């Protein structure tokens, strides 16, 4: 039996080929629209990102068996947990899932140790206590086992919830905005502890987060969701440098999206952008002349020329621009440049470098648009909307 695709088709892959990791492919038109596919391998952390209402928490509940979609299949560690064609759906108790909810969902009348022992009731009492103490130590809460949740800080409650989830010996760990209820300092500490804990467990971890910096710091893979649709999955660096559509770029807070026309100049393909003819390293030769194509440039591929040292690089697409906005955010300054046909280029620069280059509003500067960084997105227009990837 093949895997149902997000668009209703099937991906030819046998259950025997799914021995490793978590595989999700679910689809329904309502009441909560879903058309999502993603994979998370053992030892990987996959971050589900997207705006509120994009289906992130619903997908976690679907994996856990707390919500049943109309169509699709879910498999983990070689076992099929859900298959709509076979009308097969394991109960949450039989899915071996560890969940850390946004509000932690600890039992207020139980101590930290007793909360961790809840999923260990299949063991003799003496073993439960020993196992719970071991997990308490792994999350660095030794000596706090007799405290009730009200006597623990937000970060400590989060760690008890994580220890309880892992005490089940789960096949997958689901984290629903686990750091959102704590202050920034605690959040960073807990993120670091999760990164360390990952080295001790070899199961798929799925993290729901609104924080793109958190997703980038923690995740091996990111899946971008919008209105229940999975738009793109990949490594963070790949997604931020090569979004599959303008919509994905915007959901990832990327701004340098433009349109150009494929032309030929002196026998060479170029991308006409206003009055400029840009060299592009990848993908331009395959497009027909005269085609309008959307292109994206990561901020890291905009290079500011020093005033006393203009760039002479062959593949750097030098462009003159006017500084239209400077926003100083501590050690980083966000720069917006206006080129002469009205387009806005945005990038960040170290604040000391901005001062050294005497960047001020209205100043004329020169930048290079690196040819290797220009990412073409054929088949899409810049004014993309939520329906782009629903075809």
Secondary structure as a PSIPRED ss2 file (coil, helix, strand):
# PSIPRED VFORMAT (PSIPRED V4.0)

   1 X C   1.000  0.000  0.000
   2 X C   1.000  0.000  0.000
   3 X E   0.000  0.000  1.000
   4 X E   0.000  0.000  1.000
   5 X C   1.000  0.000  0.000
   6 X C   1.000  0.000  0.000
   7 X C   1.000  0.000  0.000
   8 X C   1.000  0.000  0.000
   9 X C   1.000  0.000  0.000
  10 X E   0.000  0.000  1.000
  11 X E   0.000  0.000  1.000
  12 X C   1.000  0.000  0.000
  13 X C   1.000  0.000  0.000
  14 X C   1.000  0.000  0.000
  15 X H   0.000  1.000  0.000
  16 X H   0.000  1.000  0.000
  17 X H   0.000  1.000  0.000
  18 X H   0.000  1.000  0.000
  19 X C   1.000  0.000  0.000
  20 X C   1.000  0.000  0.000
  21 X C   1.000  0.000  0.000
  22 X E   0.000  0.000  1.000
  23 X E   0.000  0.000  1.000
  24 X E   0.000  0.000  1.000
  25 X E   0.000  0.000  1.000
  26 X E   0.000  0.000  1.000
  27 X E   0.000  0.000  1.000
  28 X E   0.000  0.000  1.000
  29 X C   1.000  0.000  0.000
  30 X C   1.000  0.000  0.000
  31 X C   1.000  0.000  0.000
  32 X C   1.000  0.000  0.000
  33 X C   1.000  0.000  0.000
  34 X E   0.000  0.000  1.000
  35 X E   0.000  0.000  1.000
  36 X E   0.000  0.000  1.000
  37 X E   0.000  0.000  1.000
  38 X E   0.000  0.000  1.000
  39 X E   0.000  0.000  1.000
  40 X E   0.000  0.000  1.000
  41 X C   1.000  0.000  0.000
  42 X C   1.000  0.000  0.000
  43 X C   1.000  0.000  0.000
  44 X C   1.000  0.000  0.000
  45 X E   0.000  0.000  1.000
  46 X E   0.000  0.000  1.000
  47 X E   0.000  0.000  1.000
  48 X E   0.000  0.000  1.000
  49 X E   0.000  0.000  1.000
  50 X C   1.000  0.000  0.000
  51 X C   1.000  0.000  0.000
  52 X C   1.000  0.000  0.000
  53 X C   1.000  0.000  0.000
  54 X C   1.000  0.000  0.000
  55 X C   1.000  0.000  0.000
  56 X H   0.000  1.000  0.000
  57 X H   0.000  1.000  0.000
  58 X H   0.000  1.000  0.000
  59 X H   0.000  1.000  0.000
  60 X H   0.000  1.000  0.000
  61 X H   0.000  1.000  0.000
  62 X H   0.000  1.000  0.000
  63 X H   0.000  1.000  0.000
  64 X H   0.000  1.000  0.000
  65 X C   1.000  0.000  0.000
  66 X C   1.000  0.000  0.000
  67 X C   1.000  0.000  0.000
  68 X C   1.000  0.000  0.000
  69 X C   1.000  0.000  0.000
  70 X C   1.000  0.000  0.000
  71 X E   0.000  0.000  1.000
  72 X E   0.000  0.000  1.000
  73 X E   0.000  0.000  1.000
  74 X E   0.000  0.000  1.000
  75 X E   0.000  0.000  1.000
  76 X E   0.000  0.000  1.000
  77 X C   1.000  0.000  0.000
  78 X C   1.000  0.000  0.000
  79 X E   0.000  0.000  1.000
  80 X E   0.000  0.000  1.000
  81 X E   0.000  0.000  1.000
  82 X E   0.000  0.000  1.000
  83 X E   0.000  0.000  1.000
  84 X C   1.000  0.000  0.000
  85 X C   1.000  0.000  0.000
  86 X C   1.000  0.000  0.000
  87 X C   1.000  0.000  0.000
  88 X E   0.000  0.000  1.000
  89 X E   0.000  0.000  1.000
  90 X C   1.000  0.000  0.000
  91 X C   1.000  0.000  0.000
  92 X H   0.000  1.000  0.000
  93 X H   0.000  1.000  0.000
  94 X H   0.000  1.000  0.000
  95 X C   1.000  0.000  0.000
  96 X C   1.000  0.000  0.000
  97 X E   0.000  0.000  1.000
  98 X E   0.000  0.000  1.000
  99 X E   0.000  0.000  1.000
 100 X E   0.000  0.000  1.000
 101 X C   1.000  0.000  0.000
 102 X C   1.000  0.000  0.000
 103 X C   1.000  0.000  0.000
 104 X C   1.000  0.000  0.000
 105 X C   1.000  0.000  0.000
 106 X C   1.000  0.000  0.000
 107 X C   1.000  0.000  0.000
 108 X C   1.000  0.000  0.000
 109 X C   1.000  0.000  0.000
 110 X C   1.000  0.000  0.000
 111 X E   0.000  0.000  1.000
 112 X H   0.000  1.000  0.000
 113 X H   0.000  1.000  0.000
 114 X H   0.000  1.000  0.000
 115 X H   0.000  1.000  0.000
 116 X H   0.000  1.000  0.000
 117 X H   0.000  1.000  0.000
 118 X H   0.000  1.000  0.000
 119 X H   0.000  1.000  0.000
 120 X H   0.000  1.000  0.000
 121 X C   1.000  0.000  0.000
 122 X C   1.000  0.000  0.000
 123 X C   1.000  0.000  0.000
 124 X C   1.000  0.000  0.000
 125 X H   0.000  1.000  0.000
 126 X H   0.000  1.000  0.000
 127 X H   0.000  1.000  0.000
 128 X H   0.000  1.000  0.000
 129 X H   0.000  1.000  0.000
 130 X H   0.000  1.000  0.000
 131 X H   0.000  1.000  0.000
 132 X H   0.000  1.000  0.000
 133 X H   0.000  1.000  0.000
 134 X H   0.000  1.000  0.000
 135 X H   0.000  1.000  0.000
 136 X H   0.000  1.000  0.000
 137 X H   0.000  1.000  0.000
 138 X H   0.000  1.000  0.000
 139 X C   1.000  0.000  0.000
 140 X C   1.000  0.000  0.000
 141 X C   1.000  0.000  0.000
 142 X C   1.000  0.000  0.000
 143 X C   1.000  0.000  0.000
 144 X C   1.000  0.000  0.000
 145 X C   1.000  0.000  0.000
 146 X C   1.000  0.000  0.000
 147 X C   1.000  0.000  0.000
 148 X E   0.000  0.000  1.000
 149 X H   0.000  1.000  0.000
 150 X H   0.000  1.000  0.000
 151 X H   0.000  1.000  0.000
 152 X C   1.000  0.000  0.000
 153 X C   1.000  0.000  0.000
 154 X H   0.000  1.000  0.000
 155 X H   0.000  1.000  0.000
 156 X H   0.000  1.000  0.000
 157 X H   0.000  1.000  0.000
 158 X H   0.000  1.000  0.000
 159 X H   0.000  1.000  0.000
 160 X H   0.000  1.000  0.000
 161 X H   0.000  1.000  0.000
 162 X H   0.000  1.000  0.000
 163 X H   0.000  1.000  0.000
 164 X H   0.000  1.000  0.000
 165 X H   0.000  1.000  0.000
 166 X H   0.000  1.000  0.000
 167 X H   0.000  1.000  0.000
 168 X C   1.000  0.000  0.000
 169 X C   1.000  0.000  0.000
 170 X C   1.000  0.000  0.000
 171 X C   1.000  0.000  0.000
 172 X E   0.000  0.000  1.000
 173 X E   0.000  0.000  1.000
 174 X E   0.000  0.000  1.000
 175 X E   0.000  0.000  1.000
 176 X E   0.000  0.000  1.000
 177 X C   1.000  0.000  0.000
 178 X C   1.000  0.000  0.000
 179 X C   1.000  0.000  0.000
 180 X C   1.000  0.000  0.000
 181 X C   1.000  0.000  0.000
 182 X C   1.000  0.000  0.000
 183 X C   1.000  0.000  0.000
 184 X H   0.000  1.000  0.000
 185 X H   0.000  1.000  0.000
 186 X H   0.000  1.000  0.000
 187 X H   0.000  1.000  0.000
 188 X H   0.000  1.000  0.000
 189 X H   0.000  1.000  0.000
 190 X H   0.000  1.000  0.000
 191 X H   0.000  1.000  0.000
 192 X H   0.000  1.000  0.000
 193 X H   0.000  1.000  0.000
 194 X H   0.000  1.000  0.000
 195 X H   0.000  1.000  0.000
 196 X H   0.000  1.000  0.000
 197 X H   0.000  1.000  0.000
 198 X H   0.000  1.000  0.000
 199 X C   1.000  0.000  0.000
 200 X C   1.000  0.000  0.000
 201 X C   1.000  0.000  0.000
 202 X C   1.000  0.000  0.000
 203 X C   1.000  0.000  0.000
 204 X E   0.000  0.000  1.000
 205 X E   0.000  0.000  1.000
 206 X E   0.000  0.000  1.000
 207 X E   0.000  0.000  1.000
 208 X E   0.000  0.000  1.000
 209 X C   1.000  0.000  0.000
 210 X C   1.000  0.000  0.000
 211 X C   1.000  0.000  0.000
 212 X H   0.000  1.000  0.000
 213 X H   0.000  1.000  0.000
 214 X H   0.000  1.000  0.000
 215 X H   0.000  1.000  0.000
 216 X H   0.000  1.000  0.000
 217 X H   0.000  1.000  0.000
 218 X H   0.000  1.000  0.000
 219 X C   1.000  0.000  0.000
 220 X C   1.000  0.000  0.000
 221 X E   0.000  0.000  1.000
 222 X E   0.000  0.000  1.000
 223 X E   0.000  0.000  1.000
 224 X E   0.000  0.000  1.000
 225 X E   0.000  0.000  1.000
 226 X E   0.000  0.000  1.000
 227 X C   1.000  0.000  0.000
 228 X C   1.000  0.000  0.000
 229 X E   0.000  0.000  1.000
 230 X E   0.000  0.000  1.000
 231 X E   0.000  0.000  1.000
 232 X E   0.000  0.000  1.000
 233 X E   0.000  0.000  1.000
 234 X E   0.000  0.000  1.000
 235 X C   1.000  0.000  0.000
 236 X H   0.000  1.000  0.000
 237 X H   0.000  1.000  0.000
 238 X H   0.000  1.000  0.000
 239 X H   0.000  1.000  0.000
 240 X H   0.000  1.000  0.000
 241 X H   0.000  1.000  0.000
 242 X C   1.000  0.000  0.000
 243 X C   1.000  0.000  0.000
 244 X C   1.000  0.000  0.000
 245 X C   1.000  0.000  0.000
 246 X H   0.000  1.000  0.000
 247 X H   0.000  1.000  0.000
 248 X H   0.000  1.000  0.000
 249 X H   0.000  1.000  0.000
 250 X H   0.000  1.000  0.000
 251 X H   0.000  1.000  0.000
 252 X C   1.000  0.000  0.000
 253 X C   1.000  0.000  0.000
 254 X C   1.000  0.000  0.000
 255 X C   1.000  0.000  0.000
 256 X C   1.000  0.000  0.000
 257 X E   0.000  0.000  1.000
 258 X E   0.000  0.000  1.000
 259 X E   0.000  0.000  1.000
 260 X E   0.000  0.000  1.000
 261 X E   0.000  0.000  1.000
 262 X E   0.000  0.000  1.000
 263 X E   0.000  0.000  1.000
 264 X E   0.000  0.000  1.000
 265 X E   0.000  0.000  1.000
 266 X C   1.000  0.000  0.000
 267 X C   1.000  0.000  0.000
 268 X E   0.000  0.000  1.000
 269 X E   0.000  0.000  1.000
 270 X E   0.000  0.000  1.000
 271 X E   0.000  0.000  1.000
 272 X E   0.000  0.000  1.000
 273 X E   0.000  0.000  1.000
 274 X C   1.000  0.000  0.000
 275 X C   1.000  0.000  0.000
 276 X E   0.000  0.000  1.000
 277 X E   0.000  0.000  1.000
 278 X E   0.000  0.000  1.000
 279 X C   1.000  0.000  0.000
 280 X C   1.000  0.000  0.000
 281 X C   1.000  0.000  0.000
 282 X C   1.000  0.000  0.000
 283 X C   1.000  0.000  0.000
 284 X H   0.000  1.000  0.000
 285 X H   0.000  1.000  0.000
 286 X H   0.000  1.000  0.000
 287 X C   1.000  0.000  0.000
 288 X C   1.000  0.000  0.000
 289 X C   1.000  0.000  0.000
 290 X C   1.000  0.000  0.000
 291 X C   1.000  0.000  0.000
 292 X E   0.000  0.000  1.000
 293 X E   0.000  0.000  1.000
 294 X E   0.000  0.000  1.000
 295 X E   0.000  0.000  1.000
 296 X E   0.000  0.000  1.000
 297 X E   0.000  0.000  1.000
 298 X C   1.000  0.000  0.000
 299 X H   0.000  1.000  0.000
 300 X H   0.000  1.000  0.000
 301 X H   0.000  1.000  0.000
 302 X E   0.000  0.000  1.000
 303 X E   0.000  0.000  1.000
 304 X E   0.000  0.000  1.000
 305 X C   1.000  0.000  0.000
 306 X E   0.000  0.000  1.000
 307 X C   1.000  0.000  0.000
 308 X C   1.000  0.000  0.000
 309 X E   0.000  0.000  1.000
 310 X C   1.000  0.000  0.000
 311 X C   1.000  0.000  0.000
 312 X C   1.000  0.000  0.000
 313 X C   1.000  0.000  0.000
 314 X C   1.000  0.000  0.000
 315 X C   1.000  0.000  0.000
 316 X C   1.000  0.000  0.000
 317 X C   1.000  0.000  0.000
 318 X E   0.000  0.000  1.000
 319 X E   0.000  0.000  1.000
 320 X E   0.000  0.000  1.000
 321 X E   0.000  0.000  1.000
 322 X E   0.000  0.000  1.000
 323 X E   0.000  0.000  1.000
 324 X E   0.000  0.000  1.000
 325 X E   0.000  0.000  1.000
 326 X E   0.000  0.000  1.000
 327 X E   0.000  0.000  1.000
 328 X E   0.000  0.000  1.000
 329 X E   0.000  0.000  1.000
 330 X C   1.000  0.000  0.000
 331 X C   1.000  0.000  0.000
 332 X E   0.000  0.000  1.000
 333 X E   0.000  0.000  1.000
 334 X E   0.000  0.000  1.000
 335 X E   0.000  0.000  1.000
 336 X E   0.000  0.000  1.000
 337 X E   0.000  0.000  1.000
 338 X E   0.000  0.000  1.000
 339 X C   1.000  0.000  0.000
 340 X C   1.000  0.000  0.000
 341 X C   1.000  0.000  0.000
 342 X C   1.000  0.000  0.000
 343 X C   1.000  0.000  0.000
 344 X E   0.000  0.000  1.000
 345 X E   0.000  0.000  1.000
 346 X E   0.000  0.000  1.000
 347 X E   0.000  0.000  1.000
 348 X E   0.000  0.000  1.000
 349 X E   0.000  0.000  1.000
 350 X E   0.000  0.000  1.000
 351 X H   0.000  1.000  0.000
 352 X H   0.000  1.000  0.000
 353 X H   0.000  1.000  0.000
 354 X H   0.000  1.000  0.000
 355 X H   0.000  1.000  0.000
 356 X H   0.000  1.000  0.000
 357 X C   1.000  0.000  0.000
 358 X C   1.000  0.000  0.000
 359 X C   1.000  0.000  0.000
 360 X C   1.000  0.000  0.000
 361 X C   1.000  0.000  0.000
 362 X C   1.000  0.000  0.000
 363 X C   1.000  0.000  0.000
 364 X E   0.000  0.000  1.000
 365 X E   0.000  0.000  1.000
 366 X E   0.000  0.000  1.000
 367 X E   0.000  0.000  1.000
 368 X E   0.000  0.000  1.000
 369 X E   0.000  0.000  1.000
 370 X C   1.000  0.000  0.000
 371 X H   0.000  1.000  0.000
 372 X H   0.000  1.000  0.000
 373 X H   0.000  1.000  0.000
 374 X E   0.000  0.000  1.000
 375 X E   0.000  0.000  1.000
 376 X E   0.000  0.000  1.000
 377 X E   0.000  0.000  1.000
 378 X C   1.000  0.000  0.000
 379 X C   1.000  0.000  0.000
 380 X C   1.000  0.000  0.000
 381 X C   1.000  0.000  0.000
 382 X C   1.000  0.000  0.000
 383 X C   1.000  0.000  0.000
 384 X C   1.000  0.000  0.000
 385 X C   1.000  0.000  0.000
 386 X C   1.000  0.000  0.000
 387 X C   1.000  0.000  0.000
 388 X C   1.000  0.000  0.000
 389 X C   1.000  0.000  0.000
 390 X C   1.000  0.000  0.000
 391 X C   1.000  0.000  0.000
